[in-house]
Amino acid sequence: MDADLTRRQLLRGGAAGVGLAVTAGLATPAAAAPLGEYDVVVVGSGAAGMTAALTAAKRGLSVVVLEKAPTFGGSAARSGAGIWIPNNPVLLAAGVPDTPAKAAQYLAAVVGPDVPAARQEAFLRNGPAMISFVMANSPLRFRFMEGYSDYYPELPGGLPNGRSIEPDQFDGKLLGAELANLNPPYLATPPGLVVFSADYKWLNLALVNAKGAAVAAECLARGTAAALAGQKPLTMGQSLAAGLRVGLQRAGVPVLLNTPLVDLNVENGAVTGVVTPNGLVRARRGVIVGSGGFEHNAAMRAQYQRQPIGTDWTVGAKENTGDGHRAGQRAGAALDLMDDAWWGPAIPTPGDPYFCLAERTLPGGLIVNQAGQRFVNEAAPYSDVVHTMYDKNPVAPDIPAWLIVDQNYRNRYLFRDIAPLLPFPDAWYAAGAVFKASTVQDLGAQIGVPPATLKSTVDRFNGFARSGVDTEFRRGASAYDHYYTDPAVTPNSCLAPLWAAPYYALRLVPGDLGTKGGMRTDARARVLRPDGSVIRGLYAAGNASAAVMGHSYAGAGSTIGPAMTFGYIAANDV
């Protein structure tokens, strides 16, 4: 056991009147009265934890949720809350031509041999039932994200129109006073607007596209209607977390904030509770760990992941420091996929980094390495772009890489929350997140790449844009490539030449939505030892467990969909 952790446990336990004895590297109670005793103890109030708690409660079990943060919702509350669940009732009601056979074929093609077939099957079989359960036992409702393609729609079973859903608009006032404890979003919606994740692609085009302008007007109309109705409208991750929390309120499930996991209580080889700074919370039937990833733990990232890596490039909840991973290891759990994360190129802007979605795909931009050369299809799934960055960085440095755009691009498209025509913030320039120059060669000199090579790369890219065919990286060959693009640009909506000064370079680093490695689990979400045996009483879901997506990413919501599903599976098994 880690010596510093052991000392902290003893000090905290002493302060709370709880003595801890250390036996075989595991914390066990020494004649201590538990703070409480429940059938099920859930660690973490993100999508996985709250879904698990709601499921257990509706089975008639007594449940408590322990949350480290002073807020509930975790990374899910900060997110766009896409949910990838094939064959769910929302999709089928929308007429999506999905089938269990198509979904199984597609997931197997995406994931490959990294994840046991039984776990893939458990996810696909239980996901639709989970969505039906959540809708029946909470005020949450969902919408089809029409057109948001599966990330590899050309693979067998892939759907170009997508399988992702997202939470519908939710009135935050249903939470009552608990609304004040909702973890805020990663990017706040502009005041007066009600924006869904599926609106984002059109809002980027609002200045140059009639549908974009119509969607912007619709967002404003929704906001106006909600204000007139006296509502507090929530969407995306805010809606998901709030709706699940209301479900827990109605089911009588307490959520104890500021109550971190210190260790798992183990007796006779079985997990029987959770040690907190205030003492022991006992679990008669089991503990479900949904404590998130380890993206904000610098030592763990250095131990398990490729360099360069940093805790300041992630948009995951700041409390995600691998507490569940480390406690699980002490209880004997095997860990998998620890080298990986839900990657995406990010701009290290002051404060939070900015996770790039549309900006690297919109026509009129390209990504180059330190040699001033392209090295990837800029419109590829964001996780693939960062995998490529790490794979190629040792021999052709591309961390940081550079997103190169021109003034024509800036005149047409929203960039993060910066409207077209408006300048990038001075703070971005001061932080070295963006550079500007009157020529491509001068821009290259500013960012330390060979000016002549950068000019040659841009010229070559412009030729691809005019012909509509990217012979180097096939940008635009996949239906997914065209999701965040401009339909007015032809012959390839992914590609437009750079021609209008000034030119801009935005620094790109390997960002992420959270880590995806964690405790190894089986198809019942039970935590396994390295020898494959089950640790009795211990379950894991979400980013505390190794992802069912393996090293890949099936579609928008491949984090939250499986997190909720395996939380549901765990609570039905416990």
C-alpha positions in Angstrom: 0.0 0.0 0.0 1.2 3.5 -0.7 2.7 4.8 2.5 1.4 8.4 2.1 -2.1 7.1 1.5 -1.9 4.8 4.6 -0.9 7.8 6.8 -3.7 9.9 5.4 -6.2 7.1 6.1 -5.0 6.7 9.7 -5.1 10.5 10.3 -8.5 10.9 8.7 -9.9 7.9 10.5 -8.6 9.1 13.8 -10.2 12.5 13.4 -13.5 10.8 12.7 -13.2 8.3 15.5 -12.5 5.5 13.1 -9.4 3.3 13.6 -8.1 1.5 10.5 -6.1 -1.6 10.6 -4.0 -2.5 7.6 -4.2 -6.2 6.7 -2.5 -7.6 3.6 -2.4 -4.2 2.1 -6.2 -3.6 2.5 -8.0 -1.2 4.8 -10.4 -2.9 7.2 -12.4 -1.5 10.1 -11.1 -1.9 13.6 -14.1 -2.0 16.0 -15.6 1.1 14.3 -19.3 1.9 14.0 -20.1 2.5 10.3 -21.5 5.9 9.3 -24.3 4.0 7.6 -25.2 0.7 6.1 -26.9 0.3 2.8 -27.5 -2.5 0.3 -25.5 -0.7 -2.3 -22.9 2.0 -2.1 -22.2 3.9 -5.3 -19.0 5.9 -5.7 -19.4 8.9 -8.0 -22.4 10.9 -9.2 -21.7 11.0 -12.9 -23.8 9.3 -15.6 -22.5 5.8 -14.6 -23.0 6.3 -10.8 -26.4 8.0 -10.9 -27.8 5.4 -13.4 -26.5 2.6 -11.2 -28.0 4.2 -8.1 -31.4 4.8 -9.7 -31.5 1.2 -11.0 -30.6 -0.3 -7.6 -33.2 1.9 -5.8 -36.0 0.9 -8.2 -35.1 -2.7 -7.4 -36.1 -1.9 -3.8 -32.5 -1.8 -2.5 -31.3 0.9 -0.1 -28.7 3.0 -1.9 -26.3 5.9 -1.2 -24.1 7.9 -3.6 -20.8 9.2 -2.4 -19.4 12.1 -4.4 -15.9 13.5 -3.9 -16.7 16.9 -5.4 -18.8 19.7 -3.9 -21.1 19.3 -7.0 -22.8 16.4 -8.7 -22.7 15.3 -12.3 -19.0 14.8 -12.8 -17.6 15.0 -16.4 -21.1 14.1 -17.8 -22.5 17.4 -16.6 -19.7 19.2 -18.4 -20.2 17.4 -21.7 -22.4 17.6 -24.8 -24.0 14.3 -23.5 -24.2 12.4 -26.7 -25.2 8.9 -26.0 -24.3 6.0 -28.3 -26.7 3.1 -27.8 -27.7 1.1 -30.9 -31.3 0.0 -31.3 -32.6 2.1 -28.4 -36.3 3.1 -28.4 -35.6 6.7 -29.3 -33.8 5.7 -32.4 -36.4 3.1 -33.5 -39.2 5.6 -32.9 -37.3 8.1 -35.2 -37.2 5.4 -38.0 -33.5 4.7 -37.8 -32.9 1.4 -39.7 -30.9 -0.3 -37.0 -30.9 -3.9 -36.0 -29.1 -6.0 -33.4 -27.2 -7.8 -36.1 -26.0 -4.5 -37.7 -25.0 -3.1 -34.3 -23.1 -6.3 -33.3 -21.3 -6.4 -36.7 -20.3 -2.7 -36.5 -19.2 -2.8 -32.9 -17.0 -5.9 -33.5 -15.5 -4.2 -36.5 -14.7 -1.0 -34.6 -13.4 -2.6 -31.3 -11.7 -5.7 -32.7 -10.3 -8.3 -30.4 -9.4 -5.8 -27.6 -12.7 -6.4 -25.8 -14.3 -9.8 -25.1 -17.3 -10.5 -27.2 -19.4 -11.1 -24.1 -18.9 -7.6 -22.9 -19.8 -6.2 -26.3 -22.9 -8.3 -26.3 -23.9 -7.2 -22.8 -23.6 -3.6 -23.8 -25.7 -4.0 -26.9 -28.3 -6.1 -25.2 -28.7 -3.9 -22.1 -28.3 -0.5 -23.6 -31.9 -0.2 -25.0 -33.4 -1.5 -21.8 -31.4 1.1 -19.9 -32.7 4.0 -22.0 -36.3 2.7 -21.5 -35.7 2.3 -17.7 -34.3 5.9 -17.4 -37.2 7.3 -19.2 -39.7 5.4 -17.1 -38.0 6.3 -13.8 -36.9 9.9 -14.3 -38.1 13.0 -16.1 -35.4 12.6 -18.7 -36.4 12.4 -22.4 -34.1 12.1 -25.4 -33.7 13.3 -29.0 -32.2 11.6 -32.0 -29.1 13.4 -33.2 -30.0 13.0 -36.8 -27.1 13.0 -39.3 -24.4 12.6 -36.7 -22.7 9.8 -38.4 -21.2 6.8 -36.7 -17.5 7.5 -36.7 -16.7 4.7 -39.2 -19.9 4.4 -41.3 -18.2 2.6 -44.1 -17.5 -0.4 -41.8 -20.0 -3.3 -41.9 -23.1 -2.3 -39.9 -22.2 1.4 -39.8 -24.9 4.0 -40.2 -24.1 7.3 -42.0 -27.1 8.9 -40.4 -25.9 7.9 -36.9 -27.0 6.1 -33.8 -26.5 8.9 -31.2 -29.1 10.5 -29.0 -29.0 13.3 -26.5 -31.1 14.6 -23.6 -34.1 16.7 -24.4 -34.6 20.1 -22.8 -35.1 19.9 -19.1 -36.4 22.4 -16.5 -33.7 22.8 -13.9 -36.2 24.1 -11.4 -37.4 20.6 -10.9 -34.2 20.1 -8.9 -35.2 22.8 -6.4 -32.3 23.9 -4.2 -30.2 21.1 -5.5 -29.8 23.0 -8.8 -27.1 25.1 -7.0 -25.0 21.9 -6.7 -25.0 20.9 -10.4 -21.5 20.8 -11.8 -21.3 23.6 -14.4 -20.8 22.9 -18.2 -17.5 22.9 -19.9 -18.7 25.7 -22.2 -21.8 27.8 -21.1 -24.6 28.2 -23.6 -25.0 31.9 -24.6 -27.7 33.6 -22.4 -31.2 33.4 -23.8 -30.5 30.5 -26.1 -31.5 26.8 -25.7 -28.9 24.8 -27.6 -28.7 21.1 -28.2 -25.5 19.3 -29.3 -27.1 18.6 -32.7 -27.5 22.4 -33.2 -23.8 23.1 -32.8 -22.9 22.1 -36.4 -25.5 24.5 -37.8 -24.6 27.4 -35.4 -21.1 27.3 -36.8 -22.6 28.1 -40.2 -25.2 30.6 -39.1 -23.7 33.5 -41.0 -23.4 31.6 -44.4 -26.1 29.0 -44.4 -29.9 29.4 -44.3 -30.4 26.4 -42.2 -27.7 27.6 -39.8 -29.6 31.0 -39.5 -32.9 29.1 -38.9 -31.4 26.9 -36.2 -30.0 30.0 -34.4 -33.4 31.5 -34.5 -34.9 28.3 -33.2 -32.4 28.3 -30.3 -33.5 31.8 -29.4 -37.2 30.9 -29.7 -36.7 28.0 -27.3 -34.9 30.3 -24.8 -37.7 32.9 -25.1 -40.4 30.3 -24.6 -38.6 28.9 -21.5 -38.2 32.3 -20.0 -41.9 33.1 -20.5 -42.8 29.8 -18.9 -40.6 30.6 -15.9 -38.3 27.7 -16.5 -34.6 27.2 -16.1 -33.8 25.4 -19.4 -31.0 22.9 -19.4 -29.7 20.8 -22.3 -26.7 18.5 -23.0 -24.8 17.3 -20.0 -26.6 19.7 -17.7 -29.9 18.1 -18.7 -28.6 14.6 -18.3 -27.1 15.1 -14.8 -30.1 17.1 -13.6 -32.6 14.6 -14.9 -30.9 11.7 -13.3 -30.5 13.6 -10.0 -34.3 14.3 -9.9 -34.9 10.6 -10.5 -32.7 9.9 -7.4 -34.6 12.6 -5.4 -37.9 11.0 -6.2 -36.5 7.5 -5.3 -35.2 8.8 -2.0 -31.5 8.2 -2.8 -29.1 10.5 -0.9 -26.1 11.9 -2.7 -23.4 12.9 -0.2 -21.2 15.6 -1.7 -17.7 16.3 -0.4 -17.4 12.6 0.5 -14.4 11.1 -1.4 -13.4 7.5 -1.6 -10.4 6.9 0.6 -10.3 3.2 0.2 -12.5 0.1 -0.3 -13.3 -1.9 2.8 -12.4 -5.6 2.3 -13.3 -8.5 4.5 -12.6 -12.1 3.8 -11.7 -11.2 0.2 -15.0 -9.4 -0.5 -15.6 -5.7 -0.8 -18.0 -4.7 2.0 -18.0 -0.9 2.0 -16.2 2.3 1.4 -13.8 4.2 3.7 -14.4 7.9 3.6 -12.6 10.7 5.5 -15.5 10.6 7.9 -15.6 6.9 8.4 -16.9 3.7 7.0 -20.0 3.3 4.8 -21.0 -0.3 4.7 -22.5 -2.1 1.7 -24.5 -5.3 2.4 -24.6 -6.4 -1.3 -21.9 -4.5 -3.1 -20.0 -1.3 -4.1 -20.3 0.1 -7.6 -17.4 2.4 -8.5 -18.2 5.1 -11.0 -15.6 7.6 -9.9 -14.4 8.7 -13.3 -11.0 8.6 -14.9 -7.5 9.6 -13.8 -7.0 12.5 -16.2 -6.1 15.0 -13.5 -3.5 12.7 -11.8 -0.1 13.8 -13.3 1.8 10.8 -11.7 -0.6 8.2 -13.1 -0.6 9.9 -16.5 3.2 9.8 -16.5 3.2 6.2 -15.4 0.8 4.8 -17.9 0.6 7.2 -20.9 2.8 8.5 -23.7 4.7 11.7 -23.4 4.2 14.6 -23.7 1.0 14.5 -21.6 -0.5 17.0 -19.1 -3.3 17.4 -16.7 -4.0 20.9 -18.1 -5.0 19.6 -21.6 -8.1 17.6 -20.4 -11.6 18.9 -20.1 -12.6 16.1 -17.6 -13.9 17.0 -14.2 -11.0 18.2 -12.0 -11.8 15.7 -9.3 -11.0 12.8 -11.6 -7.7 11.7 -10.1 -8.0 7.9 -10.3 -9.2 7.3 -6.7 -11.3 4.4 -7.8 -8.5 2.9 -9.9 -6.0 3.0 -7.0 -8.5 1.6 -4.5 -9.4 -1.1 -6.9 -5.8 -2.1 -7.4 -5.3 -2.3 -3.6 -8.3 -4.7 -3.6 -6.6 -6.8 -6.2 -8.2 -5.5 -9.5 -6.5 -5.8 -12.8 -6.3 -2.6 -14.9 -6.6 -2.4 -18.7 -6.3 0.3 -21.4 -4.5 2.6 -19.1 -2.4 4.0 -22.0 -5.5 5.4 -23.7 -8.0 8.2 -23.3 -11.0 9.7 -25.1 -8.6 11.9 -27.1 -9.2 14.9 -29.2 -7.0 17.8 -30.4 -7.2 20.7 -28.0 -6.1 24.3 -28.1 -4.4 25.2 -24.8 -6.3 28.4 -24.3 -6.0 30.3 -20.9 -8.2 28.6 -18.3 -9.7 25.5 -19.8 -8.3 24.0 -23.0 -10.6 24.1 -26.0 -11.5 20.6 -27.4 -11.7 21.0 -31.2 -14.6 19.4 -33.0 -15.9 21.5 -36.0 -12.9 23.8 -36.2 -10.4 21.3 -37.6 -13.0 19.9 -40.1 -14.5 23.1 -41.6 -13.2 23.9 -45.1 -10.3 26.4 -45.2 -8.1 24.8 -42.6 -5.3 22.2 -42.4 -3.1 20.7 -39.7 0.7 20.6 -40.0 3.5 19.2 -37.9 6.7 20.9 -36.8 8.2 20.4 -40.3 5.3 22.3 -41.8 3.7 19.2 -43.4 0.3 17.6 -43.1 0.3 14.3 -41.4 -3.4 13.3 -40.8 -6.9 13.6 -42.2 -8.0 16.7 -40.3 -11.7 15.5 -40.4 -11.0 12.0 -39.0 -12.6 11.0 -35.7 -10.9 13.1 -33.0 -9.5 10.2 -31.1 -7.8 8.9 -34.2 -6.2 12.3 -34.8 -4.5 12.2 -31.4 -3.5 8.6 -31.8 -1.8 9.6 -35.0 -0.1 12.6 -33.2 1.4 10.2 -30.7 2.3 7.5 -33.2 4.2 10.0 -35.5 5.6 12.4 -32.9 8.8 10.4 -32.2 10.0 10.6 -35.8 8.2 13.6 -37.2 7.3 15.9 -34.2 3.7 17.1 -34.2 3.1 17.9 -30.5 2.3 20.6 -30.7 0.7 20.6 -34.1 -0.8 23.7 -35.8 -4.2 24.3 -37.3 -3.6 26.8 -40.1 -6.6 28.9 -41.3 -7.1 32.2 -43.2 -9.2 35.3 -42.8 -11.9 33.9 -45.2 -12.3 31.0 -42.8 -12.6 33.4 -39.9 -15.1 35.6 -41.8 -17.5 32.6 -42.3 -17.4 30.4 -39.2 -17.9 30.4 -35.5 -14.8 29.4 -33.6 -15.5 28.1 -30.2 -17.8 30.9 -29.0 -16.1 33.6 -31.1 -18.4 34.9 -33.8 -17.3 35.3 -37.4 -15.4 38.5 -38.1 -14.5 39.0 -34.4 -10.8 38.7 -33.4 -9.3 36.0 -31.3 -8.9 37.2 -27.7 -5.7 39.0 -26.8 -5.2 36.4 -24.0 -4.9 33.7 -26.6 -2.0 35.5 -28.3 -0.4 36.2 -25.0 -0.6 32.5 -24.1 0.9 31.4 -27.4 -2.3 29.6 -28.4 -2.7 31.6 -31.6 -0.4 33.4 -34.0 -1.2 35.8 -36.9 0.8 36.9 -39.9 0.2 38.6 -43.3 1.8 35.8 -45.3 2.0 32.0 -44.9 5.8 32.3 -44.8 5.8 34.8 -42.0 3.4 32.6 -40.1 5.7 29.7 -40.4 8.6 31.8 -39.0 6.5 32.8 -36.0 5.6 29.2 -35.1 9.0 27.8 -35.8 8.3 25.7 -38.8 10.2 26.0 -42.2 8.4 28.9 -44.0 9.1 27.5 -47.5 7.8 24.1 -46.5 4.6 25.5 -45.0 4.0 27.6 -48.1 4.4 24.5 -50.3 2.1 22.5 -48.1 -0.6 25.2 -48.2 -0.2 25.4 -52.0 -0.6 21.6 -52.4 -3.6 21.6 -50.1 -5.2 24.4 -52.1 -4.9 22.2 -55.2 -6.8 19.4 -53.4 -9.4 21.9 -52.4 -9.9 23.1 -56.0 -10.2 19.5 -57.3 -12.2 18.2 -54.4 -9.9 15.2 -53.9 -7.4 14.9 -51.1 -4.9 12.4 -52.6 -2.7 12.5 -49.4 -5.1 11.8 -46.6 -8.5 11.3 -48.3 -10.3 14.0 -46.3 -13.9 13.9 -47.3 -13.9 10.2 -48.3 -15.9 9.2 -45.3 -19.5 10.3 -44.6 -18.3 11.2 -41.1 -15.8 13.7 -42.5 -18.7 15.8 -43.8 -20.6 16.2 -40.5 -19.0 19.5 -39.4 -18.6 21.1 -42.9 -20.1 23.7 -45.1 -22.6 22.4 -47.7 -22.1 25.6 -49.8 -18.4 24.6 -50.5 -18.0 22.5 -53.6 -16.8 20.1 -54.9 -15.8 18.8 -51.5 -17.5 20.4 -48.4 -14.5 19.5 -46.3 -12.0 21.4 -48.5 -11.5 25.1 -49.3 -8.3 26.9 -50.4 -6.6 29.3 -48.1 -6.1 32.6 -49.9 -7.1 35.6 -47.7 -4.6 37.3 -45.4 -4.0 37.4 -42.6 -3.3 33.8 -41.8 -3.6 32.2 -38.4 -1.9 29.2 -36.6 -3.6 27.7 -33.6 -1.5 25.4 -31.3 -2.9 21.9 -31.0 -2.0 19.4 -28.2 -3.4 16.0 -27.3 -6.5 16.9 -25.3 -9.1 14.5 -24.0 -12.6 14.2 -22.5 -11.2 11.8 -19.9 -9.1 8.7 -19.6 -10.6 5.4 -20.8 -8.5 2.8 -18.9 -9.6 1.4 -15.6 -10.5 -1.8 -13.7 -11.0 -4.9 -15.8 -14.7 -6.0 -15.7 -16.7 -8.8 -17.0 -20.1 -8.8 -18.9 -21.8 -8.3 -15.5 -19.6 -5.3 -14.6 -17.9 -7.3 -11.9 -14.3 -6.3 -11.2 -11.7 -9.0 -12.1 -8.3 -9.9 -10.7 -5.4 -10.5 -13.1 -6.1 -14.2 -13.0 -9.7 -13.6 -14.2 -11.4 -14.3 -10.8 -14.1 -12.0 -9.5 -13.6 -9.7 -6.6 -16.8 -10.3 -4.7 -18.9 -7.2 -4.0 -17.0 -4.9 -6.4 -18.4 -3.5 -9.6 -17.1 -0.7 -11.9 -18.6 1.4 -14.7 -17.8 4.5 -16.7 -14.2 5.7 -16.8 -13.3 3.9 -13.6 -13.5 0.7 -15.7 -11.7 -0.3 -18.9 -13.8 0.9 -21.8 -15.9 -1.5 -23.9 -14.8 0.6 -26.9 -11.3 -0.7 -26.5 -8.8 1.6 -28.2 -11.5 3.0 -30.6 -14.6 5.1 -30.6 -17.8 3.9 -32.3 -19.7 7.2 -32.4 -20.7 10.3 -30.6 -21.6 9.3 -27.0 -19.3 6.2 -26.8 -18.3 7.3 -23.4 -21.6 8.1 -21.8 -23.7 5.4 -23.5 -21.6 2.5 -22.1 -21.1 4.2 -18.8 -24.8 4.4 -18.2 -25.3 0.9 -19.5 -22.7 -0.8 -17.3 -24.0 1.2 -14.3 -27.4 -0.3 -15.1 -25.9 -3.8 -15.5 -24.0 -3.6 -12.2 -27.0 -2.5 -10.3 -29.1 -5.3 -11.7 -26.5 -7.8 -10.8 -25.5 -6.7 -7.3 
